Amino acid sequence: MDVRLGARLAELRAERGWSLGELAERSGVSRSTLSRAERAEISPTAALLNRLCAVHGRTMSRLLSEVEAEAEPVPLVRAADQAVWEDRASGFVRRSVSPPHAGLRGELVEGRLTAGADIAYDRPPVPGLEQHIWVLDGRLAVTAQDTEHRLDAGDCLRLRVWGPTRFRCPGPRDARYALAVVLP
């Protein structure tokens, strides 16, 4: 997965005719980190992918679906075939539940955070992105627009993302949640 992801990141940069230096300026990520991610020498973190998605104007789900995409969109993807990506550094696992389709505006993702995990995103991948966060198990603290929302199993938070966000699992158990993402 890291090799295919790195190749796709390099393709996106090349499509725009940007050097590593230009992408570094636009994303705020160092040239060396970008180079290492494109060569799959490192597994990008969720925060790094979020910055690159913002520069390329796509959601993380779309980027990951492009890496896993079939030649033709399919209406059904079996659980065993759903793309899973892990940010080992932060304790975040992301499963793309919706079948990949670049032309649709909504997507469903399953997120898992280990107890104590804390992920901060400095900007949304797409300004005004609508999110529905439904906690399936455990506890989740979501901060958006300087307001922290504490969610327990069964709770659902709906918001539009315009600025920084933070997802934190206060524990004592891991958190599992469904994330519905709708493009503006």
Secondary structure, DSSP 8 states (H G I E B T S, - for coil): -HHHHHHHHHHHHHHTT--HHHHHHHHT--HHHHHHHHTTSS---HHHHHHHHHHHT--HHHHHHHHH--SS--S---GGGS-EEEETTTTEEEEE-S---TT-SEEEEEEEE-TT-EEEESS-SSTTEEEEEEEEESEEEEEETTEEEEEETT-EEEEEE-S-EEEE--SSS-EEEEEEEE--
